[in-house]
Amino acid sequence: MQIDTVVRSHNRFALNDEETAEVSRADRDHYTHAWPSFRSAAQTESLVVTGGEGAYVFDAAGRRYLDGMGGLWCVNMGYGRDEICDAVAEQMRRLPYYNPTDGLANVPAVRLAEKIASLAPGELNHVFFTCGGSTANDSAVRLVQFYQSVRRKPDKRFIITRLRAYHGSTIMTASMGGNPRERSPHLRYVTDIIRQVSCPNPYRRPDGMSESEFCDFLVDELRATILELGPENVAALFAEPILGSGGVIVPPDGYNFRTWQLCKEYDILYVADEVITAFGRLGHFFASKDMFGIEPDIITFAKGITSGYQPLGGFVFSDSIHKVLVEAEPQAPFVNGYTYTGHPAACAAALANIALMEREDICTHVRSEGLYFEKKMRELADLPMVGDIRGSHFMICIESVQDRSTKEPFSSSVGVGDLIARNAGQLGLIVRPLGSMNIISPPLVLSHSQIDEFARLMREAIVVTQDQLIASGDRRIT
């Protein structure tokens, strides 16, 4: 199928040939992208995205693509929402910025903190704002350290995370991450206070082990790690309810609840990293309590809080932590903050985004249409190279394997995830490659018919890739 049959020209967003050539030149010569491979970046022509409407984005030639990445897990309410844009513009005219240090406040930040507290589970009533998810988790580490020291338990310094976890790209949060692909040998990481336990991926559990036995194994391993370090030395467990960038890994049933209880047993703070899962992706404003029955001590958030219209992140923490900090003697300041903490325009975007979510009842939509999306993605399991389809609602991963019976992966030299993503792009669908996987996180506003379109394009991209690999003569797919 040719791209012209599945995408449409959209002149409002198109650039002329001269503009396109100039942007492409400037991109190669001056723009350093996120996570760049410098040699390939210098030789690769970027897809220049110039516009968006609803669940679609458009390139410089006016071609239309279903955005299967939702920007980067974040454009939950879709593109072109005037309600959010207008709120930002109005706030920029009224007060574009003011100093965020202690003793100074702006109205959108205060109102947003109150709103988040009303949405968060349990006794989580206190909000600290950052500029994104990485700084949210980095700042949460600092609050954990500060809290443990203030309550005269400074030896509680170890942070436990999981293999294949992703918590950000500051040096601390990168150190907490568990994806080997993201550990550059050219950088120096924090290693003395980070301990990692096994990835809770049921697809890759040991042969002969049931999922419930795997859950027991994981919980026992966490307990053993805590006892090895000494509970008096462990400050916090950081855990994504569903691991996102590590491959959309859904832990075994009961895992999140049991690890949370284990933290309570040993006086360890439980930090739920909901940078991806909060604000609707799983059909709830926060997934911790509503989906997994847990009430963390801290929840970090970002991405969907503004639907990507402005950069914003933060964390919400418990009354219990706050009480300790208020009553501590002698008083000491929490030495952490950013120039753009609680930026008024970003907070205005978040307030408008949340109001839009509530008005359109997006969480109910996700709990219905998200399940349909999940069903349509799981139907791709009949394709020979699809080893696993996992995830929940509008958060899905397709893992390709060379042999489904043994789960043998493709060699990294094949770049199978990149091949699928490239073929999908030719058909008018953007999905994210990650090794042998393709990560899918579209805007939450997808309609029934758009989900059908998405599934059709994804199937064709995988079929084309299979045919290419078989035709190459040295790739067996069984």
Beta strands, then each sheet from edge to edge (+ up, - down):
strand 1: 49-53
strand 2: 56-59
strand 3: 64-67
strand 4: 124-130
strand 5: 158-162
strand 6: 194-197
strand 7: 234-239
strand 8: 269-273
strand 9: 298-301
strand 10: 313-318
strand 11: 386-392
strand 12: 395-400
strand 13: 429-430
strand 14: 432-434
strand 15: 437-440
sheet 1: 1+ 2- 3+ 13+
sheet 2: 4+ 10- 9+ 8+ 7+ 5+ 6+
sheet 3: 11+ 12- 15+ 14-
end
